[in-house]
Amino acid sequence: SNEPIQVLDEAKDSVSAVEVRQSNGSAEILAASVDGSLRTYDLRRGQVRCDEVGDAVTGLAMTRDGQCVAVTCLDGAIRLLERSTGELLQTYSEGHVAGKYGLGCDIGANDAFVASGSEDGSLVLYDLIGGSVAKTLAGHEKPTCSVAAHPRREWKSIVISASYDGKALIWSNDADAARWG
């Protein structure tokens, strides 16, 4: 069919990112919005939960166990939220440059780090729990707008960064690749 099977129209401004989570017979859609909210749609129960983040949300990434979600905001902060309660667990803002662009983030396959883009062209890796900068990787000439961590590489992390400079860079902590240690 050429028609949508469902319309999710609760957002009061642009929807900037979506992610699907399916486990144990349930299916959820997470939707980040410039209205400052993160909405979780439980498709099985027909329910929606709205967590007010505060600033315009431009991106999101879930932990692999699905218990937490990191959201990137236009105020420059990345916030880690407990999904079941909406509680703020950690804020990451000291290592990356943000404020003009909507930057992406992702969470490593072992849930150990948050990877963030930066307006200075770097890729910043934060310790998920402690919030400190674990590593800053310089490689782009323009803002790093999107990042993706390999979803199944627990022992050798691989992260891809994309930039407005027209390049995508592949990073690895594998000793053979010798990119970060």
C-alpha positions as CSV (number, residue, x, y, z in Angstrom):
1,S,0.0,0.0,0.0
2,N,1.1,3.6,-0.6
3,E,-0.5,4.7,2.7
4,P,1.1,4.7,6.2
5,I,-0.2,2.1,8.5
6,Q,0.0,4.4,11.5
7,V,0.7,8.1,12.1
8,L,2.5,9.2,15.2
9,D,1.6,12.9,15.5
10,E,2.1,13.8,19.1
11,A,5.3,15.9,18.5
12,K,4.7,19.7,18.6
13,D,7.7,20.4,16.4
14,S,10.0,18.5,14.0
15,V,10.8,14.8,14.7
16,S,14.6,14.7,14.4
17,A,15.4,11.0,15.1
18,V,13.7,7.7,15.5
19,E,14.8,4.2,16.7
20,V,13.0,0.9,17.0
21,R,13.5,-1.5,19.9
22,Q,12.0,-5.0,19.8
23,S,12.5,-7.6,22.6
24,N,10.5,-10.2,24.5
25,G,7.5,-9.8,22.3
26,S,7.2,-6.0,22.7
27,A,8.0,-3.4,20.0
28,E,8.7,0.2,20.8
29,I,9.5,3.3,18.7
30,L,11.5,6.1,20.2
31,A,11.1,9.5,18.6
32,A,13.3,12.5,19.4
33,S,11.8,15.9,18.8
34,V,12.9,19.5,18.5
35,D,10.1,20.3,20.9
36,G,12.4,19.0,23.7
37,S,10.8,15.7,24.2
38,L,11.6,12.0,23.8
39,R,8.5,9.9,23.1
40,T,8.3,6.1,23.5
41,Y,5.5,4.4,21.6
42,D,4.7,0.9,22.9
43,L,3.1,-0.6,19.9
44,R,1.8,-3.7,21.6
45,R,0.0,-1.8,24.4
46,G,-1.0,1.2,22.2
47,Q,0.6,3.6,24.7
48,V,2.9,6.6,24.4
49,R,5.2,8.0,27.2
50,C,6.7,11.5,26.9
51,D,9.9,12.4,28.7
52,E,10.6,16.2,28.7
53,V,14.4,16.6,28.1
54,G,14.3,20.4,28.1
55,D,16.2,21.5,25.0
56,A,15.6,20.5,21.4
57,V,16.5,16.9,20.9
58,T,18.4,16.2,17.7
59,G,19.5,12.6,18.0
60,L,19.3,9.4,20.1
61,A,21.0,6.1,20.8
62,M,20.0,3.2,23.0
63,T,22.2,1.0,25.1
64,R,22.3,-2.5,23.8
65,D,20.3,-3.8,26.8
66,G,17.6,-1.2,26.0
67,Q,17.6,0.2,29.6
68,C,19.0,3.6,28.8
69,V,19.0,6.1,25.9
70,A,21.4,8.9,25.1
71,V,19.9,12.0,23.5
72,T,21.9,14.8,21.8
73,C,20.5,18.3,22.4
74,L,21.0,21.6,20.7
75,D,22.2,23.1,24.0
76,G,25.3,21.0,23.4
77,A,24.7,18.4,26.0
78,I,24.3,14.7,25.6
79,R,22.0,13.3,28.3
80,L,21.8,9.6,29.3
81,L,18.3,8.7,30.5
82,E,16.9,5.7,32.3
83,R,14.2,4.5,29.9
84,S,11.7,3.2,32.4
85,T,11.7,6.3,34.6
86,G,13.1,9.1,32.5
87,E,15.6,9.8,35.2
88,L,18.8,11.7,34.1
89,L,21.7,9.4,34.8
90,Q,24.6,11.3,33.2
91,T,25.4,14.4,31.2
92,Y,28.3,14.5,28.6
93,S,29.3,18.0,27.5
94,E,32.9,18.7,28.4
95,G,34.7,17.0,25.4
96,H,32.8,18.0,22.3
97,V,32.0,21.3,20.7
98,A,28.3,21.8,20.0
99,G,25.6,24.4,19.6
100,K,25.2,25.3,16.0
101,Y,24.6,21.8,14.5
102,G,22.5,18.8,15.4
103,L,25.2,16.2,16.2
104,G,24.8,12.5,16.4
105,C,25.8,10.0,19.0
106,D,25.9,6.3,19.5
107,I,26.7,3.8,22.2
108,G,29.4,1.1,21.9
109,A,28.4,-2.5,21.5
110,N,29.6,-3.3,25.1
111,D,27.7,-0.3,26.5
112,A,31.0,1.1,27.8
113,F,31.2,4.3,25.9
114,V,29.2,7.1,24.2
115,A,30.6,8.2,20.9
116,S,29.8,11.8,19.9
117,G,30.3,14.1,17.0
118,S,31.8,17.5,17.5
119,E,31.7,20.8,15.6
120,D,35.5,20.9,15.6
121,G,35.7,17.8,13.4
122,S,36.6,15.3,16.1
123,L,35.0,12.1,17.4
124,V,34.7,12.1,21.2
125,L,34.4,8.9,23.2
126,Y,32.9,9.3,26.7
127,D,33.0,6.7,29.5
128,L,29.3,5.8,29.7
129,I,29.1,5.5,33.5
130,G,31.7,8.1,34.7
131,G,31.0,10.7,32.0
132,S,34.6,11.6,31.5
133,V,36.3,11.9,28.1
134,A,38.0,8.6,27.4
135,K,39.4,9.5,24.0
136,T,39.3,12.3,21.4
137,L,40.0,11.4,17.8
138,A,40.8,14.2,15.3
139,G,40.3,13.4,11.7
140,H,37.6,15.6,10.0
141,E,38.1,19.1,8.6
142,K,34.5,20.1,9.3
143,P,31.9,19.2,11.9
144,T,31.4,15.6,12.7
145,C,27.6,15.3,12.3
146,S,26.9,11.6,12.5
147,V,28.5,8.6,14.3
148,A,27.7,4.9,14.4
149,A,29.2,2.1,16.6
150,H,29.3,-1.4,15.3
151,P,26.4,-3.2,17.1
152,R,28.1,-6.5,17.7
153,R,31.8,-5.9,18.3
154,E,32.2,-6.3,22.0
155,W,36.0,-6.9,22.2
156,K,37.1,-4.7,19.3
157,S,35.1,-1.5,19.0
158,I,34.5,0.0,15.6
159,V,33.1,3.5,15.2
160,I,32.3,5.3,12.0
161,S,32.2,9.1,11.9
162,A,30.7,11.2,9.1
163,S,31.3,14.8,8.5
164,Y,30.3,17.8,6.5
165,D,33.8,17.5,4.9
166,G,32.4,14.8,2.7
167,K,34.2,11.9,4.4
168,A,33.3,9.0,6.6
169,L,36.1,7.7,8.8
170,I,36.3,4.2,10.3
171,W,38.0,4.0,13.7
172,S,39.0,0.9,15.6
173,N,40.6,0.1,19.0
174,D,41.9,-3.2,17.5
175,A,45.7,-3.3,18.0
176,D,46.1,-4.4,14.4
177,A,44.4,-1.2,13.3
178,A,46.2,0.9,15.8
179,R,43.7,3.8,15.8
180,W,43.0,4.2,19.5
181,G,44.1,2.4,22.5
